[in-house]
C-alpha cells in the first residue's frame, strides 16, 4: 500500500485505502501478476511522441511507482505538454483530490 498511498493515509483506518487493499487481496494472484507484467512490459516512450493534443501530465513528487522523473520524461516527450508535480505518492486524484481536480479543470478551461 505504501507504493500507492502516503503514510498519513495508512496510519489510521481509511475507507479508500481499505477498499483498495480489499480489491488487491480479492483479485486472483495470477490476474494481478498479469496486470503488473503488462504494465512492466509496456514501453510507450516512442508512441507518446505522436500525441498532438494538449496534454496534462500529473505526477507525484514522492511516487515510487511512476517516479517524478518519469512524469518529467513523459511531459518532455509530448509536444507542449504541461507538467504538474503534486506533493504525494501515486493515486493523486484520491490523495490530493482538490488540487488534482483544480489542475485538471484549469487545464481543460485553458485548452483550445
Phi and psi in radians as a Rosetta constraint file:
Dihedral C 1 N 2 CA 2 C 2 CIRCULARHARMONIC -1.105 0.35
Dihedral N 2 CA 2 C 2 N 3 CIRCULARHARMONIC -0.399 0.35
Dihedral C 2 N 3 CA 3 C 3 CIRCULARHARMONIC -1.289 0.35
Dihedral N 3 CA 3 C 3 N 4 CIRCULARHARMONIC -0.337 0.35
Dihedral C 3 N 4 CA 4 C 4 CIRCULARHARMONIC -2.016 0.35
Dihedral N 4 CA 4 C 4 N 5 CIRCULARHARMONIC -0.399 0.35
Dihedral C 4 N 5 CA 5 C 5 CIRCULARHARMONIC -2.324 0.35
Dihedral N 5 CA 5 C 5 N 6 CIRCULARHARMONIC 2.601 0.35
Dihedral C 5 N 6 CA 6 C 6 CIRCULARHARMONIC -1.292 0.35
Dihedral N 6 CA 6 C 6 N 7 CIRCULARHARMONIC 2.796 0.35
Dihedral C 6 N 7 CA 7 C 7 CIRCULARHARMONIC -0.964 0.35
Dihedral N 7 CA 7 C 7 N 8 CIRCULARHARMONIC -0.624 0.35
Dihedral C 7 N 8 CA 8 C 8 CIRCULARHARMONIC -1.093 0.35
Dihedral N 8 CA 8 C 8 N 9 CIRCULARHARMONIC -0.589 0.35
Dihedral C 8 N 9 CA 9 C 9 CIRCULARHARMONIC -1.392 0.35
Dihedral N 9 CA 9 C 9 N 10 CIRCULARHARMONIC -0.374 0.35
Dihedral C 9 N 10 CA 10 C 10 CIRCULARHARMONIC -1.588 0.35
Dihedral N 10 CA 10 C 10 N 11 CIRCULARHARMONIC -0.287 0.35
Dihedral C 10 N 11 CA 11 C 11 CIRCULARHARMONIC -1.249 0.35
Dihedral N 11 CA 11 C 11 N 12 CIRCULARHARMONIC -0.479 0.35
Dihedral C 11 N 12 CA 12 C 12 CIRCULARHARMONIC -2.298 0.35
Dihedral N 12 CA 12 C 12 N 13 CIRCULARHARMONIC 2.853 0.35
Dihedral C 12 N 13 CA 13 C 13 CIRCULARHARMONIC -0.932 0.35
Dihedral N 13 CA 13 C 13 N 14 CIRCULARHARMONIC 2.355 0.35
Dihedral C 13 N 14 CA 14 C 14 CIRCULARHARMONIC -2.527 0.35
Dihedral N 14 CA 14 C 14 N 15 CIRCULARHARMONIC 2.081 0.35
Dihedral C 14 N 15 CA 15 C 15 CIRCULARHARMONIC -1.033 0.35
Dihedral N 15 CA 15 C 15 N 16 CIRCULARHARMONIC -0.708 0.35
Dihedral C 15 N 16 CA 16 C 16 CIRCULARHARMONIC -1.160 0.35
Dihedral N 16 CA 16 C 16 N 17 CIRCULARHARMONIC -0.803 0.35
Dihedral C 16 N 17 CA 17 C 17 CIRCULARHARMONIC -1.108 0.35
Dihedral N 17 CA 17 C 17 N 18 CIRCULARHARMONIC -0.731 0.35
Dihedral C 17 N 18 CA 18 C 18 CIRCULARHARMONIC -1.072 0.35
Dihedral N 18 CA 18 C 18 N 19 CIRCULARHARMONIC -0.721 0.35
Dihedral C 18 N 19 CA 19 C 19 CIRCULARHARMONIC -1.123 0.35
Dihedral N 19 CA 19 C 19 N 20 CIRCULARHARMONIC -0.750 0.35
Dihedral C 19 N 20 CA 20 C 20 CIRCULARHARMONIC -1.131 0.35
Dihedral N 20 CA 20 C 20 N 21 CIRCULARHARMONIC -0.762 0.35
Dihedral C 20 N 21 CA 21 C 21 CIRCULARHARMONIC -1.055 0.35
Dihedral N 21 CA 21 C 21 N 22 CIRCULARHARMONIC -0.776 0.35
Dihedral C 21 N 22 CA 22 C 22 CIRCULARHARMONIC -1.092 0.35
Dihedral N 22 CA 22 C 22 N 23 CIRCULARHARMONIC -0.714 0.35
Dihedral C 22 N 23 CA 23 C 23 CIRCULARHARMONIC -1.051 0.35
Dihedral N 23 CA 23 C 23 N 24 CIRCULARHARMONIC -0.789 0.35
Dihedral C 23 N 24 CA 24 C 24 CIRCULARHARMONIC -1.142 0.35
Dihedral N 24 CA 24 C 24 N 25 CIRCULARHARMONIC -0.695 0.35
Dihedral C 24 N 25 CA 25 C 25 CIRCULARHARMONIC -1.299 0.35
Dihedral N 25 CA 25 C 25 N 26 CIRCULARHARMONIC -0.450 0.35
Dihedral C 25 N 26 CA 26 C 26 CIRCULARHARMONIC -1.668 0.35
Dihedral N 26 CA 26 C 26 N 27 CIRCULARHARMONIC -0.119 0.35
Dihedral C 26 N 27 CA 27 C 27 CIRCULARHARMONIC -1.323 0.35
Dihedral N 27 CA 27 C 27 N 28 CIRCULARHARMONIC 2.297 0.35
Dihedral C 27 N 28 CA 28 C 28 CIRCULARHARMONIC -0.940 0.35
Dihedral N 28 CA 28 C 28 N 29 CIRCULARHARMONIC 2.324 0.35
Dihedral C 28 N 29 CA 29 C 29 CIRCULARHARMONIC -0.912 0.35
Dihedral N 29 CA 29 C 29 N 30 CIRCULARHARMONIC -0.691 0.35
Dihedral C 29 N 30 CA 30 C 30 CIRCULARHARMONIC -1.119 0.35
Dihedral N 30 CA 30 C 30 N 31 CIRCULARHARMONIC -0.682 0.35
Dihedral C 30 N 31 CA 31 C 31 CIRCULARHARMONIC -1.170 0.35
Dihedral N 31 CA 31 C 31 N 32 CIRCULARHARMONIC -0.749 0.35
Dihedral C 31 N 32 CA 32 C 32 CIRCULARHARMONIC -1.109 0.35
Dihedral N 32 CA 32 C 32 N 33 CIRCULARHARMONIC -0.765 0.35
Dihedral C 32 N 33 CA 33 C 33 CIRCULARHARMONIC -1.092 0.35
Dihedral N 33 CA 33 C 33 N 34 CIRCULARHARMONIC -0.706 0.35
Dihedral C 33 N 34 CA 34 C 34 CIRCULARHARMONIC -1.112 0.35
Dihedral N 34 CA 34 C 34 N 35 CIRCULARHARMONIC -0.701 0.35
Dihedral C 34 N 35 CA 35 C 35 CIRCULARHARMONIC -1.076 0.35
Dihedral N 35 CA 35 C 35 N 36 CIRCULARHARMONIC -0.845 0.35
Dihedral C 35 N 36 CA 36 C 36 CIRCULARHARMONIC -1.117 0.35
Dihedral N 36 CA 36 C 36 N 37 CIRCULARHARMONIC -0.651 0.35
Dihedral C 36 N 37 CA 37 C 37 CIRCULARHARMONIC -1.156 0.35
Dihedral N 37 CA 37 C 37 N 38 CIRCULARHARMONIC -0.717 0.35
Dihedral C 37 N 38 CA 38 C 38 CIRCULARHARMONIC -1.080 0.35
Dihedral N 38 CA 38 C 38 N 39 CIRCULARHARMONIC -0.750 0.35
Dihedral C 38 N 39 CA 39 C 39 CIRCULARHARMONIC -1.144 0.35
Dihedral N 39 CA 39 C 39 N 40 CIRCULARHARMONIC -0.722 0.35
Dihedral C 39 N 40 CA 40 C 40 CIRCULARHARMONIC -1.069 0.35
Dihedral N 40 CA 40 C 40 N 41 CIRCULARHARMONIC -0.711 0.35
Dihedral C 40 N 41 CA 41 C 41 CIRCULARHARMONIC -1.542 0.35
Dihedral N 41 CA 41 C 41 N 42 CIRCULARHARMONIC -0.213 0.35
Dihedral C 41 N 42 CA 42 C 42 CIRCULARHARMONIC -1.330 0.35
Dihedral N 42 CA 42 C 42 N 43 CIRCULARHARMONIC 2.039 0.35
Dihedral C 42 N 43 CA 43 C 43 CIRCULARHARMONIC -2.009 0.35
Dihedral N 43 CA 43 C 43 N 44 CIRCULARHARMONIC 1.715 0.35
Dihedral C 43 N 44 CA 44 C 44 CIRCULARHARMONIC -1.773 0.35
Dihedral N 44 CA 44 C 44 N 45 CIRCULARHARMONIC 0.226 0.35
Dihedral C 44 N 45 CA 45 C 45 CIRCULARHARMONIC -1.032 0.35
Dihedral N 45 CA 45 C 45 N 46 CIRCULARHARMONIC -0.689 0.35
Dihedral C 45 N 46 CA 46 C 46 CIRCULARHARMONIC -1.324 0.35
Dihedral N 46 CA 46 C 46 N 47 CIRCULARHARMONIC -0.745 0.35
Dihedral C 46 N 47 CA 47 C 47 CIRCULARHARMONIC -1.208 0.35
Dihedral N 47 CA 47 C 47 N 48 CIRCULARHARMONIC -0.530 0.35
Dihedral C 47 N 48 CA 48 C 48 CIRCULARHARMONIC -1.184 0.35
Dihedral N 48 CA 48 C 48 N 49 CIRCULARHARMONIC -0.338 0.35
Dihedral C 48 N 49 CA 49 C 49 CIRCULARHARMONIC -1.175 0.35
Dihedral N 49 CA 49 C 49 N 50 CIRCULARHARMONIC -0.248 0.35
Dihedral C 49 N 50 CA 50 C 50 CIRCULARHARMONIC -1.495 0.35
Dihedral N 50 CA 50 C 50 N 51 CIRCULARHARMONIC -0.156 0.35
Dihedral C 50 N 51 CA 51 C 51 CIRCULARHARMONIC -1.184 0.35
Dihedral N 51 CA 51 C 51 N 52 CIRCULARHARMONIC 2.176 0.35
Dihedral C 51 N 52 CA 52 C 52 CIRCULARHARMONIC -1.945 0.35
Dihedral N 52 CA 52 C 52 N 53 CIRCULARHARMONIC -0.202 0.35
Dihedral C 52 N 53 CA 53 C 53 CIRCULARHARMONIC -1.356 0.35
Dihedral N 53 CA 53 C 53 N 54 CIRCULARHARMONIC 2.678 0.35
Dihedral C 53 N 54 CA 54 C 54 CIRCULARHARMONIC -0.954 0.35
Dihedral N 54 CA 54 C 54 N 55 CIRCULARHARMONIC 2.343 0.35
Dihedral C 54 N 55 CA 55 C 55 CIRCULARHARMONIC -2.346 0.35
Dihedral N 55 CA 55 C 55 N 56 CIRCULARHARMONIC 2.346 0.35
Dihedral C 55 N 56 CA 56 C 56 CIRCULARHARMONIC -1.924 0.35
Dihedral N 56 CA 56 C 56 N 57 CIRCULARHARMONIC 2.183 0.35
Dihedral C 56 N 57 CA 57 C 57 CIRCULARHARMONIC -1.942 0.35
Dihedral N 57 CA 57 C 57 N 58 CIRCULARHARMONIC 2.079 0.35
Dihedral C 57 N 58 CA 58 C 58 CIRCULARHARMONIC -1.988 0.35
Dihedral N 58 CA 58 C 58 N 59 CIRCULARHARMONIC 2.193 0.35
Dihedral C 58 N 59 CA 59 C 59 CIRCULARHARMONIC -2.264 0.35
Dihedral N 59 CA 59 C 59 N 60 CIRCULARHARMONIC 2.853 0.35
Dihedral C 59 N 60 CA 60 C 60 CIRCULARHARMONIC -1.745 0.35
Dihedral N 60 CA 60 C 60 N 61 CIRCULARHARMONIC 2.330 0.35
Dihedral C 60 N 61 CA 61 C 61 CIRCULARHARMONIC -1.086 0.35
Dihedral N 61 CA 61 C 61 N 62 CIRCULARHARMONIC -0.516 0.35
Dihedral C 61 N 62 CA 62 C 62 CIRCULARHARMONIC -1.943 0.35
Dihedral N 62 CA 62 C 62 N 63 CIRCULARHARMONIC 0.369 0.35
Dihedral C 62 N 63 CA 63 C 63 CIRCULARHARMONIC -1.275 0.35
Dihedral N 63 CA 63 C 63 N 64 CIRCULARHARMONIC 2.216 0.35
Dihedral C 63 N 64 CA 64 C 64 CIRCULARHARMONIC -1.781 0.35
Dihedral N 64 CA 64 C 64 N 65 CIRCULARHARMONIC -0.068 0.35
Dihedral C 64 N 65 CA 65 C 65 CIRCULARHARMONIC -1.632 0.35
Dihedral N 65 CA 65 C 65 N 66 CIRCULARHARMONIC -1.064 0.35
Dihedral C 65 N 66 CA 66 C 66 CIRCULARHARMONIC -1.938 0.35
Dihedral N 66 CA 66 C 66 N 67 CIRCULARHARMONIC 1.598 0.35
Dihedral C 66 N 67 CA 67 C 67 CIRCULARHARMONIC -1.043 0.35
Dihedral N 67 CA 67 C 67 N 68 CIRCULARHARMONIC 2.733 0.35
Dihedral C 67 N 68 CA 68 C 68 CIRCULARHARMONIC -0.961 0.35
Dihedral N 68 CA 68 C 68 N 69 CIRCULARHARMONIC -0.641 0.35
Dihedral C 68 N 69 CA 69 C 69 CIRCULARHARMONIC -1.114 0.35
Dihedral N 69 CA 69 C 69 N 70 CIRCULARHARMONIC -0.556 0.35
Dihedral C 69 N 70 CA 70 C 70 CIRCULARHARMONIC -1.176 0.35
Dihedral N 70 CA 70 C 70 N 71 CIRCULARHARMONIC -0.766 0.35
Dihedral C 70 N 71 CA 71 C 71 CIRCULARHARMONIC -1.085 0.35
Dihedral N 71 CA 71 C 71 N 72 CIRCULARHARMONIC -0.702 0.35
Dihedral C 71 N 72 CA 72 C 72 CIRCULARHARMONIC -1.093 0.35
Dihedral N 72 CA 72 C 72 N 73 CIRCULARHARMONIC -0.733 0.35
Dihedral C 72 N 73 CA 73 C 73 CIRCULARHARMONIC -1.149 0.35
Dihedral N 73 CA 73 C 73 N 74 CIRCULARHARMONIC -0.721 0.35
Dihedral C 73 N 74 CA 74 C 74 CIRCULARHARMONIC -1.064 0.35
Dihedral N 74 CA 74 C 74 N 75 CIRCULARHARMONIC -0.850 0.35
Dihedral C 74 N 75 CA 75 C 75 CIRCULARHARMONIC -1.111 0.35
Dihedral N 75 CA 75 C 75 N 76 CIRCULARHARMONIC -0.634 0.35
Dihedral C 75 N 76 CA 76 C 76 CIRCULARHARMONIC -1.232 0.35
Dihedral N 76 CA 76 C 76 N 77 CIRCULARHARMONIC -0.464 0.35
Dihedral C 76 N 77 CA 77 C 77 CIRCULARHARMONIC -1.398 0.35
Dihedral N 77 CA 77 C 77 N 78 CIRCULARHARMONIC -0.508 0.35
Dihedral C 77 N 78 CA 78 C 78 CIRCULARHARMONIC -1.630 0.35
Dihedral N 78 CA 78 C 78 N 79 CIRCULARHARMONIC 2.108 0.35
Dihedral C 78 N 79 CA 79 C 79 CIRCULARHARMONIC -0.969 0.35
Dihedral N 79 CA 79 C 79 N 80 CIRCULARHARMONIC 2.245 0.35
Dihedral C 79 N 80 CA 80 C 80 CIRCULARHARMONIC 1.042 0.35
Dihedral N 80 CA 80 C 80 N 81 CIRCULARHARMONIC 0.454 0.35
Dihedral C 80 N 81 CA 81 C 81 CIRCULARHARMONIC -1.267 0.35
Dihedral N 81 CA 81 C 81 N 82 CIRCULARHARMONIC 2.612 0.35
Dihedral C 81 N 82 CA 82 C 82 CIRCULARHARMONIC -1.813 0.35
Dihedral N 82 CA 82 C 82 N 83 CIRCULARHARMONIC 2.296 0.35
Dihedral C 82 N 83 CA 83 C 83 CIRCULARHARMONIC -1.893 0.35
Dihedral N 83 CA 83 C 83 N 84 CIRCULARHARMONIC 2.297 0.35
Dihedral C 83 N 84 CA 84 C 84 CIRCULARHARMONIC -2.238 0.35
Dihedral N 84 CA 84 C 84 N 85 CIRCULARHARMONIC 2.133 0.35
Dihedral C 84 N 85 CA 85 C 85 CIRCULARHARMONIC -1.848 0.35
Dihedral N 85 CA 85 C 85 N 86 CIRCULARHARMONIC 2.122 0.35
Dihedral C 85 N 86 CA 86 C 86 CIRCULARHARMONIC -1.789 0.35
Dihedral N 86 CA 86 C 86 N 87 CIRCULARHARMONIC 2.622 0.35
Dihedral C 86 N 87 CA 87 C 87 CIRCULARHARMONIC -1.199 0.35
Dihedral N 87 CA 87 C 87 N 88 CIRCULARHARMONIC 1.957 0.35
Dihedral C 87 N 88 CA 88 C 88 CIRCULARHARMONIC 2.891 0.35
Dihedral N 88 CA 88 C 88 N 89 CIRCULARHARMONIC -3.023 0.35
Dihedral C 88 N 89 CA 89 C 89 CIRCULARHARMONIC -1.796 0.35
Dihedral N 89 CA 89 C 89 N 90 CIRCULARHARMONIC -1.888 0.35
Dihedral C 89 N 90 CA 90 C 90 CIRCULARHARMONIC -1.994 0.35
Dihedral N 90 CA 90 C 90 N 91 CIRCULARHARMONIC -0.736 0.35
Dihedral C 90 N 91 CA 91 C 91 CIRCULARHARMONIC -1.731 0.35
Dihedral N 91 CA 91 C 91 N 92 CIRCULARHARMONIC 1.261 0.35
Dihedral C 91 N 92 CA 92 C 92 CIRCULARHARMONIC -1.189 0.35
Dihedral N 92 CA 92 C 92 N 93 CIRCULARHARMONIC -0.481 0.35
Dihedral C 92 N 93 CA 93 C 93 CIRCULARHARMONIC -1.181 0.35
Dihedral N 93 CA 93 C 93 N 94 CIRCULARHARMONIC -0.284 0.35
Dihedral C 93 N 94 CA 94 C 94 CIRCULARHARMONIC -1.709 0.35
Dihedral N 94 CA 94 C 94 N 95 CIRCULARHARMONIC -0.888 0.35
Dihedral C 94 N 95 CA 95 C 95 CIRCULARHARMONIC -1.162 0.35
Dihedral N 95 CA 95 C 95 N 96 CIRCULARHARMONIC -0.733 0.35
Dihedral C 95 N 96 CA 96 C 96 CIRCULARHARMONIC -2.146 0.35
Dihedral N 96 CA 96 C 96 N 97 CIRCULARHARMONIC 0.877 0.35
Dihedral C 96 N 97 CA 97 C 97 CIRCULARHARMONIC -0.931 0.35
Dihedral N 97 CA 97 C 97 N 98 CIRCULARHARMONIC -0.853 0.35
Dihedral C 97 N 98 CA 98 C 98 CIRCULARHARMONIC -1.116 0.35
Dihedral N 98 CA 98 C 98 N 99 CIRCULARHARMONIC -0.840 0.35
Dihedral C 98 N 99 CA 99 C 99 CIRCULARHARMONIC -1.137 0.35
Dihedral N 99 CA 99 C 99 N 100 CIRCULARHARMONIC -0.739 0.35
Dihedral C 99 N 100 CA 100 C 100 CIRCULARHARMONIC -1.027 0.35
Dihedral N 100 CA 100 C 100 N 101 CIRCULARHARMONIC -0.887 0.35
Dihedral C 100 N 101 CA 101 C 101 CIRCULARHARMONIC -1.099 0.35
Dihedral N 101 CA 101 C 101 N 102 CIRCULARHARMONIC -0.685 0.35
Dihedral C 101 N 102 CA 102 C 102 CIRCULARHARMONIC -1.054 0.35
Dihedral N 102 CA 102 C 102 N 103 CIRCULARHARMONIC -0.751 0.35
Dihedral C 102 N 103 CA 103 C 103 CIRCULARHARMONIC -1.123 0.35
Dihedral N 103 CA 103 C 103 N 104 CIRCULARHARMONIC -0.746 0.35
Dihedral C 103 N 104 CA 104 C 104 CIRCULARHARMONIC -1.162 0.35
Dihedral N 104 CA 104 C 104 N 105 CIRCULARHARMONIC -0.815 0.35
Dihedral C 104 N 105 CA 105 C 105 CIRCULARHARMONIC -1.101 0.35
Dihedral N 105 CA 105 C 105 N 106 CIRCULARHARMONIC -0.773 0.35
Dihedral C 105 N 106 CA 106 C 106 CIRCULARHARMONIC -1.048 0.35
Dihedral N 106 CA 106 C 106 N 107 CIRCULARHARMONIC -0.762 0.35
Dihedral C 106 N 107 CA 107 C 107 CIRCULARHARMONIC -1.103 0.35
Dihedral N 107 CA 107 C 107 N 108 CIRCULARHARMONIC -0.808 0.35
Dihedral C 107 N 108 CA 108 C 108 CIRCULARHARMONIC -1.150 0.35
Dihedral N 108 CA 108 C 108 N 109 CIRCULARHARMONIC -0.629 0.35
Dihedral C 108 N 109 CA 109 C 109 CIRCULARHARMONIC -1.221 0.35
Dihedral N 109 CA 109 C 109 N 110 CIRCULARHARMONIC -0.493 0.35
Dihedral C 109 N 110 CA 110 C 110 CIRCULARHARMONIC -1.577 0.35
Dihedral N 110 CA 110 C 110 N 111 CIRCULARHARMONIC -0.157 0.35
Dihedral C 110 N 111 CA 111 C 111 CIRCULARHARMONIC -1.271 0.35
Dihedral N 111 CA 111 C 111 N 112 CIRCULARHARMONIC 2.457 0.35
